[in-house]
Amino acid sequence: MKEKVLEIINFIRSSKNLPYVKCIDESTRLREDLEMSSFDMAELTVHIEDEYGVDIFEDGLVNTIGEIYAKLQK
């Protein structure tokens, strides 16, 4: 799961010509650390929902990788 989330994030970053991220952890912040815009967050939601069938923003915004992992483990 963690490798797939990283793969999705790097796919989104590559479309913005941002450098590849080698590792993320639970405290990694989506906007501040990964430079994700609102559009990027929407794209992230679509990719994760396609992969896992989970809408990570169903209960509100997520701000960190740890919050994504928690939603995927429910």
C-alpha positions as CSV (number, residue, x, y, z in Angstrom):
1,M,0.0,0.0,0.0
2,K,2.7,2.5,1.0
3,E,4.6,1.9,-2.3
4,K,1.5,2.4,-4.3
5,V,0.6,5.7,-2.6
6,L,4.2,6.9,-3.2
7,E,3.9,5.9,-6.9
8,I,0.6,7.8,-7.2
9,I,2.2,10.9,-5.6
10,N,5.2,10.8,-7.9
11,F,2.9,10.4,-11.0
12,I,1.1,13.6,-10.0
13,R,4.4,15.4,-9.3
14,S,5.8,14.3,-12.6
15,S,3.0,16.1,-14.5
16,K,4.1,19.3,-12.7
17,N,7.8,18.7,-13.5
18,L,8.5,18.3,-9.8
19,P,11.4,16.1,-8.6
20,Y,10.7,12.4,-7.7
21,V,10.1,11.8,-4.0
22,K,12.1,8.8,-2.8
23,C,10.3,8.3,0.5
24,I,7.4,9.6,2.5
25,D,6.3,8.9,6.1
26,E,3.2,9.4,8.1
27,S,4.1,13.0,9.0
28,T,4.7,14.1,5.4
29,R,2.3,16.9,4.7
30,L,0.6,16.9,1.3
31,R,0.5,20.6,0.7
32,E,3.6,21.9,2.5
33,D,6.0,19.0,1.9
34,L,4.8,17.6,-1.4
35,E,3.7,20.9,-2.9
36,M,0.2,19.6,-3.8
37,S,-2.4,22.0,-5.0
38,S,-6.2,21.6,-4.6
39,F,-6.2,20.1,-8.1
40,D,-3.5,17.7,-7.2
41,M,-5.4,16.6,-4.1
42,A,-8.5,15.9,-6.3
43,E,-6.3,13.9,-8.7
44,L,-4.9,12.0,-5.7
45,T,-8.4,11.2,-4.5
46,V,-9.4,9.8,-7.9
47,H,-6.3,7.6,-8.2
48,I,-6.6,6.2,-4.7
49,E,-10.3,5.6,-5.1
50,D,-9.6,3.8,-8.4
51,E,-6.9,1.6,-6.8
52,Y,-8.5,0.9,-3.4
53,G,-12.2,1.9,-3.7
54,V,-11.8,4.4,-0.8
55,D,-12.7,8.1,-1.0
56,I,-10.0,9.5,1.3
57,F,-11.9,12.9,1.5
58,E,-15.3,11.4,2.3
59,D,-15.1,12.6,5.9
60,G,-13.2,15.8,5.2
61,L,-9.8,16.9,4.2
62,V,-6.7,14.9,4.8
63,N,-3.4,16.7,5.4
64,T,-0.8,14.1,5.9
65,I,0.3,10.7,4.5
66,G,-0.5,9.2,7.8
67,E,-4.2,10.3,7.5
68,I,-4.3,8.6,4.0
69,Y,-2.9,5.4,5.4
70,A,-5.4,5.4,8.3
71,K,-8.3,5.7,5.8
72,L,-7.0,2.9,3.7
73,Q,-6.6,0.6,6.7
74,K,-10.3,0.9,7.7
